[in-house]
Amino acid sequence: MPACNGLTVAWACRVDHNIKGQGIYAYVVLAKGTKATPELKKKLNDVVRNQIGSFAVPDTIHWAPGRPSGVTFMLYCCFGQ
C-alpha cells in the first residue's frame, strides 16, 4: 500500500460476521522498524475508506510478522472459518 507508509504488504480475507454476514480480516506486514500502533491502524483504515470505500474497511487487522503460507491459510482465505 504505497499510500500508507510503514507497510510492506497487506491482503484481506473474507470471514463470517455475526451482524453483517461477512467481514474483512486483513493481514498486514509492517516494514522493518515500524510498530503497530492505534495511529497506524487509523491511517490504514482511512486509506482504505478513501481509496476503496467504507465497505472495505477491515473489521480486524492482524499485524503479521510475515506472509502466512500453506494449504491451511489458502483454505481459510477461500472459505473462511
N, CA, C and O atoms as a Maestro MAE file, in Angstrom:
{
 s_m_m2io_version
 :::
 2.0.0
}

f_m_ct {
 s_m_title
 :::
 protein
 m_atom[324] {
  # First column is atom index #
  i_m_mmod_type
  r_m_x_coord
  r_m_y_coord
  r_m_z_coord
  i_m_residue_number
  s_m_chain_name
  s_m_pdb_residue_name
  s_m_pdb_atom_name
  i_m_atomic_number
  :::
  1 25 0.832 -1.176 0.000 1 A "MET " " N  " 7
  2 3 0.000 0.000 0.000 1 A "MET " " CA " 6
  3 2 0.875 1.237 0.000 1 A "MET " " C  " 6
  4 15 1.281 1.702 1.065 1 A "MET " " O  " 8
  5 25 1.167 1.766 -1.142 2 A "PRO " " N  " 7
  6 3 2.043 2.913 -1.196 2 A "PRO " " CA " 6
  7 2 1.512 4.125 -0.440 2 A "PRO " " C  " 6
  8 15 2.297 4.961 0.006 2 A "PRO " " O  " 8
  9 25 0.209 4.233 -0.289 3 A "ALA " " N  " 7
  10 3 -0.363 5.400 0.379 3 A "ALA " " CA " 6
  11 2 -0.255 5.324 1.895 3 A "ALA " " C  " 6
  12 15 -0.579 6.289 2.586 3 A "ALA " " O  " 8
  13 25 0.190 4.200 2.415 4 A "CYS " " N  " 7
  14 3 0.274 4.019 3.863 4 A "CYS " " CA " 6
  15 2 1.695 3.602 4.220 4 A "CYS " " C  " 6
  16 15 2.024 2.416 4.199 4 A "CYS " " O  " 8
  17 25 2.541 4.586 4.549 5 A "ASN " " N  " 7
  18 3 3.932 4.310 4.888 5 A "ASN " " CA " 6
  19 2 4.020 3.407 6.111 5 A "ASN " " C  " 6
  20 15 3.206 3.506 7.029 5 A "ASN " " O  " 8
  21 25 5.012 2.531 6.115 6 A "GLY " " N  " 7
  22 3 5.214 1.626 7.235 6 A "GLY " " CA " 6
  23 2 4.738 0.223 6.958 6 A "GLY " " C  " 6
  24 15 4.997 -0.683 7.750 6 A "GLY " " O  " 8
  25 25 4.035 0.018 5.834 7 A "LEU " " N  " 7
  26 3 3.554 -1.310 5.484 7 A "LEU " " CA " 6
  27 2 4.337 -1.833 4.295 7 A "LEU " " C  " 6
  28 15 4.658 -1.083 3.373 7 A "LEU " " O  " 8
  29 25 4.645 -3.127 4.321 8 A "THR " " N  " 7
  30 3 5.289 -3.716 3.156 8 A "THR " " CA " 6
  31 2 4.272 -4.418 2.282 8 A "THR " " C  " 6
  32 15 4.376 -4.390 1.056 8 A "THR " " O  " 8
  33 25 3.289 -5.048 2.906 9 A "VAL " " N  " 7
  34 3 2.250 -5.736 2.139 9 A "VAL " " CA " 6
  35 2 1.006 -5.866 3.012 9 A "VAL " " C  " 6
  36 15 1.097 -5.977 4.235 9 A "VAL " " O  " 8
  37 25 -0.143 -5.852 2.372 10 A "ALA " " N  " 7
  38 3 -1.404 -6.056 3.085 10 A "ALA " " CA " 6
  39 2 -2.340 -6.830 2.173 10 A "ALA " " C  " 6
  40 15 -2.390 -6.575 0.970 10 A "ALA " " O  " 8
  41 25 -3.071 -7.760 2.732 11 A "TRP " " N  " 7
  42 3 -4.075 -8.506 1.962 11 A "TRP " " CA " 6
  43 2 -5.201 -8.875 2.905 11 A "TRP " " C  " 6
  44 15 -5.040 -8.826 4.124 11 A "TRP " " O  " 8
  45 25 -6.323 -9.238 2.351 12 A "ALA " " N  " 7
  46 3 -7.509 -9.453 3.171 12 A "ALA " " CA " 6
  47 2 -8.221 -10.744 2.793 12 A "ALA " " C  " 6
  48 15 -8.119 -11.230 1.667 12 A "ALA " " O  " 8
  49 25 -8.940 -11.279 3.764 13 A "CYS " " N  " 7
  50 3 -9.745 -12.485 3.579 13 A "CYS " " CA " 6
  51 2 -11.154 -12.213 4.086 13 A "CYS " " C  " 6
  52 15 -11.373 -11.378 4.964 13 A "CYS " " O  " 8
  53 25 -12.084 -12.930 3.519 14 A "ARG " " N  " 7
  54 3 -13.475 -12.867 3.967 14 A "ARG " " CA " 6
  55 2 -13.635 -13.761 5.191 14 A "ARG " " C  " 6
  56 15 -13.106 -14.871 5.237 14 A "ARG " " O  " 8
  57 25 -14.367 -13.267 6.175 15 A "VAL " " N  " 7
  58 3 -14.677 -14.065 7.361 15 A "VAL " " CA " 6
  59 2 -16.158 -13.883 7.686 15 A "VAL " " C  " 6
  60 15 -16.775 -12.893 7.291 15 A "VAL " " O  " 8
  61 25 -16.715 -14.842 8.404 16 A "ASP " " N  " 7
  62 3 -18.101 -14.733 8.845 16 A "ASP " " CA " 6
  63 2 -18.209 -13.630 9.894 16 A "ASP " " C  " 6
  64 15 -17.323 -13.465 10.732 16 A "ASP " " O  " 8
  65 25 -19.296 -12.887 9.835 17 A "HIS " " N  " 7
  66 3 -19.536 -11.803 10.777 17 A "HIS " " CA " 6
  67 2 -20.958 -11.959 11.299 17 A "HIS " " C  " 6
  68 15 -21.897 -12.108 10.516 17 A "HIS " " O  " 8
  69 25 -21.118 -11.925 12.615 18 A "ASN " " N  " 7
  70 3 -22.427 -12.168 13.230 18 A "ASN " " CA " 6
  71 2 -23.497 -11.169 12.814 18 A "ASN " " C  " 6
  72 15 -24.667 -11.532 12.700 18 A "ASN " " O  " 8
  73 25 -23.121 -9.936 12.589 19 A "ILE " " N  " 7
  74 3 -24.101 -8.903 12.253 19 A "ILE " " CA " 6
  75 2 -24.200 -8.676 10.753 19 A "ILE " " C  " 6
  76 15 -25.298 -8.668 10.196 19 A "ILE " " O  " 8
  77 25 -23.051 -8.490 10.090 20 A "LYS " " N  " 7
  78 3 -23.041 -8.136 8.666 20 A "LYS " " CA " 6
  79 2 -23.121 -9.342 7.737 20 A "LYS " " C  " 6
  80 15 -23.383 -9.187 6.545 20 A "LYS " " O  " 8
  81 25 -22.900 -10.530 8.266 21 A "GLY " " N  " 7
  82 3 -22.880 -11.730 7.419 21 A "GLY " " CA " 6
  83 2 -21.470 -12.071 6.990 21 A "GLY " " C  " 6
  84 15 -21.012 -13.200 7.171 21 A "GLY " " O  " 8
  85 25 -20.774 -11.087 6.416 22 A "GLN " " N  " 7
  86 3 -19.379 -11.257 6.031 22 A "GLN " " CA " 6
  87 2 -18.588 -10.060 6.507 22 A "GLN " " C  " 6
  88 15 -19.068 -8.927 6.476 22 A "GLN " " O  " 8
  89 25 -17.374 -10.322 6.949 23 A "GLY " " N  " 7
  90 3 -16.486 -9.261 7.384 23 A "GLY " " CA " 6
  91 2 -15.147 -9.392 6.679 23 A "GLY " " C  " 6
  92 15 -14.928 -10.321 5.903 23 A "GLY " " O  " 8
  93 25 -14.265 -8.461 6.954 24 A "ILE " " N  " 7
  94 3 -12.939 -8.444 6.331 24 A "ILE " " CA " 6
  95 2 -11.887 -8.578 7.417 24 A "ILE " " C  " 6
  96 15 -11.874 -7.825 8.391 24 A "ILE " " O  " 8
  97 25 -11.002 -9.555 7.230 25 A "TYR " " N  " 7
  98 3 -9.875 -9.803 8.121 25 A "TYR " " CA " 6
  99 2 -8.626 -9.483 7.328 25 A "TYR " " C  " 6
  100 15 -8.306 -10.178 6.364 25 A "TYR " " O  " 8
  101 25 -7.920 -8.442 7.720 26 A "ALA " " N  " 7
  102 3 -6.742 -8.003 6.969 26 A "ALA " " CA " 6
  103 2 -5.465 -8.476 7.641 26 A "ALA " " C  " 6
  104 15 -5.315 -8.369 8.858 26 A "ALA " " O  " 8
  105 25 -4.552 -8.997 6.841 27 A "TYR " " N  " 7
  106 3 -3.205 -9.339 7.287 27 A "TYR " " CA " 6
  107 2 -2.290 -8.223 6.801 27 A "TYR " " C  " 6
  108 15 -2.283 -7.888 5.616 27 A "TYR " " O  " 8
  109 25 -1.522 -7.652 7.715 28 A "VAL " " N  " 7
  110 3 -0.648 -6.541 7.358 28 A "VAL " " CA " 6
  111 2 0.757 -6.855 7.845 28 A "VAL " " C  " 6
  112 15 0.964 -7.137 9.025 28 A "VAL " " O  " 8
  113 25 1.726 -6.805 6.926 29 A "VAL " " N  " 7
  114 3 3.132 -6.992 7.276 29 A "VAL " " CA " 6
  115 2 3.751 -5.606 7.360 29 A "VAL " " C  " 6
  116 15 3.721 -4.839 6.398 29 A "VAL " " O  " 8
  117 25 4.310 -5.295 8.519 30 A "LEU " " N  " 7
  118 3 4.908 -3.992 8.748 30 A "LEU " " CA " 6
  119 2 6.322 -3.927 8.178 30 A "LEU " " C  " 6
  120 15 7.038 -4.928 8.140 30 A "LEU " " O  " 8
  121 25 6.709 -2.737 7.738 31 A "ALA " " N  " 7
  122 3 8.080 -2.512 7.293 31 A "ALA " " CA " 6
  123 2 9.007 -2.624 8.501 31 A "ALA " " C  " 6
  124 15 8.598 -2.402 9.641 31 A "ALA " " O  " 8
  125 25 10.236 -2.966 8.231 32 A "LYS " " N  " 7
  126 3 11.216 -3.108 9.301 32 A "LYS " " CA " 6
  127 2 11.310 -1.805 10.090 32 A "LYS " " C  " 6
  128 15 11.439 -0.723 9.516 32 A "LYS " " O  " 8
  129 25 11.245 -1.927 11.412 33 A "GLY " " N  " 7
  130 3 11.336 -0.762 12.275 33 A "GLY " " CA " 6
  131 2 10.016 -0.061 12.549 33 A "GLY " " C  " 6
  132 15 9.974 0.890 13.329 33 A "GLY " " O  " 8
  133 25 8.928 -0.521 11.914 34 A "THR " " N  " 7
  134 3 7.615 0.088 12.125 34 A "THR " " CA " 6
  135 2 6.870 -0.673 13.210 34 A "THR " " C  " 6
  136 15 6.876 -1.904 13.229 34 A "THR " " O  " 8
  137 25 6.238 0.051 14.099 35 A "LYS " " N  " 7
  138 3 5.467 -0.556 15.185 35 A "LYS " " CA " 6
  139 2 3.975 -0.473 14.881 35 A "LYS " " C  " 6
  140 15 3.498 0.497 14.292 35 A "LYS " " O  " 8
  141 25 3.255 -1.503 15.294 36 A "ALA " " N  " 7
  142 3 1.789 -1.493 15.167 36 A "ALA " " CA " 6
  143 2 1.239 -0.578 16.257 36 A "ALA " " C  " 6
  144 15 1.389 -0.852 17.448 36 A "ALA " " O  " 8
  145 25 0.609 0.496 15.841 37 A "THR " " N  " 7
  146 3 0.053 1.465 16.785 37 A "THR " " CA " 6
  147 2 -1.388 1.769 16.403 37 A "THR " " C  " 6
  148 15 -1.801 1.518 15.271 37 A "THR " " O  " 8
  149 25 -2.152 2.308 17.346 38 A "PRO " " N  " 7
  150 3 -3.517 2.724 17.011 38 A "PRO " " CA " 6
  151 2 -3.526 3.781 15.893 38 A "PRO " " C  " 6
  152 15 -4.448 3.813 15.078 38 A "PRO " " O  " 8
  153 25 -2.513 4.632 15.857 39 A "GLU " " N  " 7
  154 3 -2.433 5.659 14.816 39 A "GLU " " CA " 6
  155 2 -2.241 5.030 13.440 39 A "GLU " " C  " 6
  156 15 -2.848 5.472 12.464 39 A "GLU " " O  " 8
  157 25 -1.393 3.992 13.358 40 A "LEU " " N  " 7
  158 3 -1.168 3.309 12.082 40 A "LEU " " CA " 6
  159 2 -2.432 2.577 11.642 40 A "LEU " " C  " 6
  160 15 -2.761 2.564 10.456 40 A "LEU " " O  " 8
  161 25 -3.139 1.972 12.585 41 A "LYS " " N  " 7
  162 3 -4.402 1.302 12.265 41 A "LYS " " CA " 6
  163 2 -5.411 2.307 11.709 41 A "LYS " " C  " 6
  164 15 -6.091 2.024 10.722 41 A "LYS " " O  " 8
  165 25 -5.508 3.486 12.343 42 A "LYS " " N  " 7
  166 3 -6.422 4.519 11.866 42 A "LYS " " CA " 6
  167 2 -6.022 4.986 10.468 42 A "LYS " " C  " 6
  168 15 -6.879 5.181 9.606 42 A "LYS " " O  " 8
  169 25 -4.721 5.166 10.248 43 A "LYS " " N  " 7
  170 3 -4.260 5.612 8.932 43 A "LYS " " CA " 6
  171 2 -4.598 4.571 7.865 43 A "LYS " " C  " 6
  172 15 -5.059 4.920 6.779 43 A "LYS " " O  " 8
  173 25 -4.368 3.289 8.174 44 A "LEU " " N  " 7
  174 3 -4.691 2.214 7.239 44 A "LEU " " CA " 6
  175 2 -6.194 2.221 6.924 44 A "LEU " " C  " 6
  176 15 -6.588 2.137 5.761 44 A "LEU " " O  " 8
  177 25 -7.019 2.320 7.954 45 A "ASN " " N  " 7
  178 3 -8.473 2.362 7.743 45 A "ASN " " CA " 6
  179 2 -8.881 3.575 6.909 45 A "ASN " " C  " 6
  180 15 -9.752 3.469 6.046 45 A "ASN " " O  " 8
  181 25 -8.257 4.726 7.162 46 A "ASP " " N  " 7
  182 3 -8.567 5.934 6.391 46 A "ASP " " CA " 6
  183 2 -8.184 5.773 4.928 46 A "ASP " " C  " 6
  184 15 -8.930 6.190 4.041 46 A "ASP " " O  " 8
  185 25 -7.022 5.169 4.667 47 A "VAL " " N  " 7
  186 3 -6.581 4.953 3.283 47 A "VAL " " CA " 6
  187 2 -7.571 4.045 2.558 47 A "VAL " " C  " 6
  188 15 -7.964 4.328 1.426 47 A "VAL " " O  " 8
  189 25 -7.973 2.956 3.208 48 A "VAL " " N  " 7
  190 3 -8.932 2.026 2.601 48 A "VAL " " CA " 6
  191 2 -10.259 2.739 2.348 48 A "VAL " " C  " 6
  192 15 -10.836 2.621 1.267 48 A "VAL " " O  " 8
  193 25 -10.737 3.474 3.340 49 A "ARG " " N  " 7
  194 3 -12.012 4.185 3.217 49 A "ARG " " CA " 6
  195 2 -11.981 5.197 2.066 49 A "ARG " " C  " 6
  196 15 -12.947 5.303 1.310 49 A "ARG " " O  " 8
  197 25 -10.882 5.937 1.931 50 A "ASN " " N  " 7
  198 3 -10.785 6.974 0.904 50 A "ASN " " CA " 6
  199 2 -10.523 6.415 -0.491 50 A "ASN " " C  " 6
  200 15 -11.019 6.969 -1.472 50 A "ASN " " O  " 8
  201 25 -9.750 5.324 -0.603 51 A "GLN " " N  " 7
  202 3 -9.386 4.805 -1.920 51 A "GLN " " CA " 6
  203 2 -10.340 3.735 -2.442 51 A "GLN " " C  " 6
  204 15 -10.481 3.569 -3.653 51 A "GLN " " O  " 8
  205 25 -10.998 3.006 -1.535 52 A "ILE " " N  " 7
  206 3 -11.892 1.922 -1.958 52 A "ILE " " CA " 6
  207 2 -13.333 2.217 -1.551 52 A "ILE " " C  " 6
  208 15 -14.244 2.165 -2.377 52 A "ILE " " O  " 8
  209 25 -13.527 2.522 -0.284 53 A "GLY " " N  " 7
  210 3 -14.866 2.796 0.229 53 A "GLY " " CA " 6
  211 2 -15.007 2.246 1.635 53 A "GLY " " C  " 6
  212 15 -14.248 1.369 2.047 53 A "GLY " " O  " 8
  213 25 -15.975 2.763 2.367 54 A "SER " " N  " 7
  214 3 -16.145 2.356 3.768 54 A "SER " " CA " 6
  215 2 -16.515 0.882 3.913 54 A "SER " " C  " 6
  216 15 -16.248 0.271 4.948 54 A "SER " " O  " 8
  217 25 -17.131 0.310 2.874 55 A "PHE " " N  " 7
  218 3 -17.495 -1.107 2.932 55 A "PHE " " CA " 6
  219 2 -16.266 -2.013 3.011 55 A "PHE " " C  " 6
  220 15 -16.380 -3.163 3.435 55 A "PHE " " O  " 8
  221 25 -15.093 -1.514 2.611 56 A "ALA " " N  " 7
  222 3 -13.882 -2.331 2.555 56 A "ALA " " CA " 6
  223 2 -12.969 -2.159 3.765 56 A "ALA " " C  " 6
  224 15 -11.915 -2.793 3.828 56 A "ALA " " O  " 8
  225 25 -13.345 -1.321 4.722 57 A "VAL " " N  " 7
  226 3 -12.519 -1.140 5.915 57 A "VAL " " CA " 6
  227 2 -12.509 -2.446 6.695 57 A "VAL " " C  " 6
  228 15 -13.570 -2.999 6.987 57 A "VAL " " O  " 8
  229 25 -11.318 -2.949 7.039 58 A "PRO " " N  " 7
  230 3 -11.247 -4.241 7.743 58 A "PRO " " CA " 6
  231 2 -11.905 -4.199 9.118 58 A "PRO " " C  " 6
  232 15 -11.804 -3.211 9.845 58 A "PRO " " O  " 8
  233 25 -12.575 -5.287 9.452 59 A "ASP " " N  " 7
  234 3 -13.139 -5.441 10.786 59 A "ASP " " CA " 6
  235 2 -12.036 -5.800 11.778 59 A "ASP " " C  " 6
  236 15 -12.075 -5.401 12.942 59 A "ASP " " O  " 8
  237 25 -11.058 -6.556 11.301 60 A "THR " " N  " 7
  238 3 -9.934 -6.985 12.127 60 A "THR " " CA " 6
  239 2 -8.651 -6.807 11.336 60 A "THR " " C  " 6
  240 15 -8.598 -7.115 10.146 60 A "THR " " O  " 8
  241 25 -7.613 -6.305 12.005 61 A "ILE " " N  " 7
  242 3 -6.294 -6.209 11.385 61 A "ILE " " CA " 6
  243 2 -5.348 -7.090 12.182 61 A "ILE " " C  " 6
  244 15 -5.208 -6.944 13.396 61 A "ILE " " O  " 8
  245 25 -4.701 -8.007 11.474 62 A "HIS " " N  " 7
  246 3 -3.705 -8.898 12.080 62 A "HIS " " CA " 6
  247 2 -2.334 -8.384 11.667 62 A "HIS " " C  " 6
  248 15 -1.971 -8.434 10.492 62 A "HIS " " O  " 8
  249 25 -1.574 -7.889 12.641 63 A "TRP " " N  " 7
  250 3 -0.227 -7.407 12.346 63 A "TRP " " CA " 6
  251 2 0.673 -8.637 12.258 63 A "TRP " " C  " 6
  252 15 1.076 -9.187 13.283 63 A "TRP " " O  " 8
  253 25 0.982 -9.062 11.061 64 A "ALA " " N  " 7
  254 3 1.708 -10.311 10.832 64 A "ALA " " CA " 6
  255 2 3.209 -10.055 10.691 64 A "ALA " " C  " 6
  256 15 3.616 -9.053 10.104 64 A "ALA " " O  " 8
  257 25 4.031 -10.958 11.228 65 A "PRO " " N  " 7
  258 3 5.475 -10.824 11.076 65 A "PRO " " CA " 6
  259 2 5.933 -11.157 9.653 65 A "PRO " " C  " 6
  260 15 7.018 -10.749 9.238 65 A "PRO " " O  " 8
  261 25 5.129 -11.879 8.926 66 A "GLY " " N  " 7
  262 3 5.428 -12.269 7.550 66 A "GLY " " CA " 6
  263 2 4.182 -12.874 6.940 66 A "GLY " " C  " 6
  264 15 3.203 -13.131 7.641 66 A "GLY " " O  " 8
  265 25 4.213 -13.102 5.651 67 A "ARG " " N  " 7
  266 3 3.040 -13.638 4.971 67 A "ARG " " CA " 6
  267 2 2.823 -15.099 5.336 67 A "ARG " " C  " 6
  268 15 3.711 -15.925 5.128 67 A "ARG " " O  " 8
  269 25 1.635 -15.435 5.886 68 A "PRO " " N  " 7
  270 3 1.326 -16.840 6.129 68 A "PRO " " CA " 6
  271 2 1.244 -17.579 4.792 68 A "PRO " " C  " 6
  272 15 0.850 -17.004 3.778 68 A "PRO " " O  " 8
  273 25 1.612 -18.827 4.804 69 A "SER " " N  " 7
  274 3 1.534 -19.600 3.570 69 A "SER " " CA " 6
  275 2 1.055 -21.001 3.898 69 A "SER " " C  " 6
  276 15 0.878 -21.359 5.062 69 A "SER " " O  " 8
  277 25 0.854 -21.774 2.868 70 A "GLY " " N  " 7
  278 3 0.442 -23.154 3.067 70 A "GLY " " CA " 6
  279 2 -1.029 -23.364 2.759 70 A "GLY " " C  " 6
  280 15 -1.792 -22.418 2.561 70 A "GLY " " O  " 8
  281 25 -1.398 -24.624 2.726 71 A "VAL " " N  " 7
  282 3 -2.754 -25.011 2.349 71 A "VAL " " CA " 6
  283 2 -3.776 -24.498 3.356 71 A "VAL " " C  " 6
  284 15 -4.846 -24.040 2.956 71 A "VAL " " O  " 8
  285 25 -3.477 -24.562 4.647 72 A "THR " " N  " 7
  286 3 -4.424 -24.123 5.661 72 A "THR " " CA " 6
  287 2 -4.768 -22.658 5.467 72 A "THR " " C  " 6
  288 15 -5.940 -22.289 5.535 72 A "THR " " O  " 8
  289 25 -3.769 -21.811 5.228 73 A "PHE " " N  " 7
  290 3 -4.032 -20.395 5.024 73 A "PHE " " CA " 6
  291 2 -4.859 -20.177 3.765 73 A "PHE " " C  " 6
  292 15 -5.794 -19.376 3.775 73 A "PHE " " O  " 8
  293 25 -4.534 -20.872 2.684 74 A "MET " " N  " 7
  294 3 -5.278 -20.697 1.437 74 A "MET " " CA " 6
  295 2 -6.734 -21.125 1.609 74 A "MET " " C  " 6
  296 15 -7.636 -20.450 1.114 74 A "MET " " O  " 8
  297 25 -6.973 -22.231 2.299 75 A "LEU " " N  " 7
  298 3 -8.338 -22.671 2.551 75 A "LEU " " CA " 6
  299 2 -9.089 -21.679 3.414 75 A "LEU " " C  " 6
  300 15 -10.265 -21.405 3.177 75 A "LEU " " O  " 8
  301 25 -8.407 -21.138 4.424 76 A "TYR " " N  " 7
  302 3 -9.029 -20.151 5.300 76 A "TYR " " CA " 6
  303 2 -9.451 -18.925 4.489 76 A "TYR " " C  " 6
  304 15 -10.561 -18.418 4.651 76 A "TYR " " O  " 8
  305 25 -8.567 -18.458 3.625 77 A "CYS " " N  " 7
  306 3 -8.880 -17.270 2.820 77 A "CYS " " CA " 6
  307 2 -10.018 -17.532 1.839 77 A "CYS " " C  " 6
  308 15 -10.828 -16.642 1.577 77 A "CYS " " O  " 8
  309 25 -10.084 -18.732 1.303 78 A "CYS " " N  " 7
  310 3 -11.121 -19.034 0.320 78 A "CYS " " CA " 6
  311 2 -12.470 -19.335 0.965 78 A "CYS " " C  " 6
  312 15 -13.511 -18.962 0.423 78 A "CYS " " O  " 8
  313 25 -12.462 -19.995 2.098 79 A "PHE " " N  " 7
  314 3 -13.717 -20.490 2.660 79 A "PHE " " CA " 6
  315 2 -14.044 -19.967 4.043 79 A "PHE " " C  " 6
  316 15 -15.090 -20.314 4.593 79 A "PHE " " O  " 8
  317 25 -13.189 -19.145 4.621 80 A "GLY " " N  " 7
  318 3 -13.442 -18.616 5.964 80 A "GLY " " CA " 6
  319 2 -13.239 -19.679 7.003 80 A "GLY " " C  " 6
  320 15 -12.634 -20.716 6.734 80 A "GLY " " O  " 8
  321 25 -13.741 -19.428 8.189 81 A "GLN " " N  " 7
  322 3 -13.530 -20.356 9.304 81 A "GLN " " CA " 6
  323 2 -14.428 -21.555 9.187 81 A "GLN " " C  " 6
  324 15 -14.387 -22.442 10.039 81 A "GLN " " O  " 8
  :::
 }
 m_bond[323] {
  # First column is bond index #
  i_m_from
  i_m_to
  i_m_order
  :::
  1 1 2 1
  2 2 3 1
  3 3 4 2
  4 3 5 1
  5 5 6 1
  6 6 7 1
  7 7 8 2
  8 7 9 1
  9 9 10 1
  10 10 11 1
  11 11 12 2
  12 11 13 1
  13 13 14 1
  14 14 15 1
  15 15 16 2
  16 15 17 1
  17 17 18 1
  18 18 19 1
  19 19 20 2
  20 19 21 1
  21 21 22 1
  22 22 23 1
  23 23 24 2
  24 23 25 1
  25 25 26 1
  26 26 27 1
  27 27 28 2
  28 27 29 1
  29 29 30 1
  30 30 31 1
  31 31 32 2
  32 31 33 1
  33 33 34 1
  34 34 35 1
  35 35 36 2
  36 35 37 1
  37 37 38 1
  38 38 39 1
  39 39 40 2
  40 39 41 1
  41 41 42 1
  42 42 43 1
  43 43 44 2
  44 43 45 1
  45 45 46 1
  46 46 47 1
  47 47 48 2
  48 47 49 1
  49 49 50 1
  50 50 51 1
  51 51 52 2
  52 51 53 1
  53 53 54 1
  54 54 55 1
  55 55 56 2
  56 55 57 1
  57 57 58 1
  58 58 59 1
  59 59 60 2
  60 59 61 1
  61 61 62 1
  62 62 63 1
  63 63 64 2
  64 63 65 1
  65 65 66 1
  66 66 67 1
  67 67 68 2
  68 67 69 1
  69 69 70 1
  70 70 71 1
  71 71 72 2
  72 71 73 1
  73 73 74 1
  74 74 75 1
  75 75 76 2
  76 75 77 1
  77 77 78 1
  78 78 79 1
  79 79 80 2
  80 79 81 1
  81 81 82 1
  82 82 83 1
  83 83 84 2
  84 83 85 1
  85 85 86 1
  86 86 87 1
  87 87 88 2
  88 87 89 1
  89 89 90 1
  90 90 91 1
  91 91 92 2
  92 91 93 1
  93 93 94 1
  94 94 95 1
  95 95 96 2
  96 95 97 1
  97 97 98 1
  98 98 99 1
  99 99 100 2
  100 99 101 1
  101 101 102 1
  102 102 103 1
  103 103 104 2
  104 103 105 1
  105 105 106 1
  106 106 107 1
  107 107 108 2
  108 107 109 1
  109 109 110 1
  110 110 111 1
  111 111 112 2
  112 111 113 1
  113 113 114 1
  114 114 115 1
  115 115 116 2
  116 115 117 1
  117 117 118 1
  118 118 119 1
  119 119 120 2
  120 119 121 1
  121 121 122 1
  122 122 123 1
  123 123 124 2
  124 123 125 1
  125 125 126 1
  126 126 127 1
  127 127 128 2
  128 127 129 1
  129 129 130 1
  130 130 131 1
  131 131 132 2
  132 131 133 1
  133 133 134 1
  134 134 135 1
  135 135 136 2
  136 135 137 1
  137 137 138 1
  138 138 139 1
  139 139 140 2
  140 139 141 1
  141 141 142 1
  142 142 143 1
  143 143 144 2
  144 143 145 1
  145 145 146 1
  146 146 147 1
  147 147 148 2
  148 147 149 1
  149 149 150 1
  150 150 151 1
  151 151 152 2
  152 151 153 1
  153 153 154 1
  154 154 155 1
  155 155 156 2
  156 155 157 1
  157 157 158 1
  158 158 159 1
  159 159 160 2
  160 159 161 1
  161 161 162 1
  162 162 163 1
  163 163 164 2
  164 163 165 1
  165 165 166 1
  166 166 167 1
  167 167 168 2
  168 167 169 1
  169 169 170 1
  170 170 171 1
  171 171 172 2
  172 171 173 1
  173 173 174 1
  174 174 175 1
  175 175 176 2
  176 175 177 1
  177 177 178 1
  178 178 179 1
  179 179 180 2
  180 179 181 1
  181 181 182 1
  182 182 183 1
  183 183 184 2
  184 183 185 1
  185 185 186 1
  186 186 187 1
  187 187 188 2
  188 187 189 1
  189 189 190 1
  190 190 191 1
  191 191 192 2
  192 191 193 1
  193 193 194 1
  194 194 195 1
  195 195 196 2
  196 195 197 1
  197 197 198 1
  198 198 199 1
  199 199 200 2
  200 199 201 1
  201 201 202 1
  202 202 203 1
  203 203 204 2
  204 203 205 1
  205 205 206 1
  206 206 207 1
  207 207 208 2
  208 207 209 1
  209 209 210 1
  210 210 211 1
  211 211 212 2
  212 211 213 1
  213 213 214 1
  214 214 215 1
  215 215 216 2
  216 215 217 1
  217 217 218 1
  218 218 219 1
  219 219 220 2
  220 219 221 1
  221 221 222 1
  222 222 223 1
  223 223 224 2
  224 223 225 1
  225 225 226 1
  226 226 227 1
  227 227 228 2
  228 227 229 1
  229 229 230 1
  230 230 231 1
  231 231 232 2
  232 231 233 1
  233 233 234 1
  234 234 235 1
  235 235 236 2
  236 235 237 1
  237 237 238 1
  238 238 239 1
  239 239 240 2
  240 239 241 1
  241 241 242 1
  242 242 243 1
  243 243 244 2
  244 243 245 1
  245 245 246 1
  246 246 247 1
  247 247 248 2
  248 247 249 1
  249 249 250 1
  250 250 251 1
  251 251 252 2
  252 251 253 1
  253 253 254 1
  254 254 255 1
  255 255 256 2
  256 255 257 1
  257 257 258 1
  258 258 259 1
  259 259 260 2
  260 259 261 1
  261 261 262 1
  262 262 263 1
  263 263 264 2
  264 263 265 1
  265 265 266 1
  266 266 267 1
  267 267 268 2
  268 267 269 1
  269 269 270 1
  270 270 271 1
  271 271 272 2
  272 271 273 1
  273 273 274 1
  274 274 275 1
  275 275 276 2
  276 275 277 1
  277 277 278 1
  278 278 279 1
  279 279 280 2
  280 279 281 1
  281 281 282 1
  282 282 283 1
  283 283 284 2
  284 283 285 1
  285 285 286 1
  286 286 287 1
  287 287 288 2
  288 287 289 1
  289 289 290 1
  290 290 291 1
  291 291 292 2
  292 291 293 1
  293 293 294 1
  294 294 295 1
  295 295 296 2
  296 295 297 1
  297 297 298 1
  298 298 299 1
  299 299 300 2
  300 299 301 1
  301 301 302 1
  302 302 303 1
  303 303 304 2
  304 303 305 1
  305 305 306 1
  306 306 307 1
  307 307 308 2
  308 307 309 1
  309 309 310 1
  310 310 311 1
  311 311 312 2
  312 311 313 1
  313 313 314 1
  314 314 315 1
  315 315 316 2
  316 315 317 1
  317 317 318 1
  318 318 319 1
  319 319 320 2
  320 319 321 1
  321 321 322 1
  322 322 323 1
  323 323 324 2
  :::
 }
}
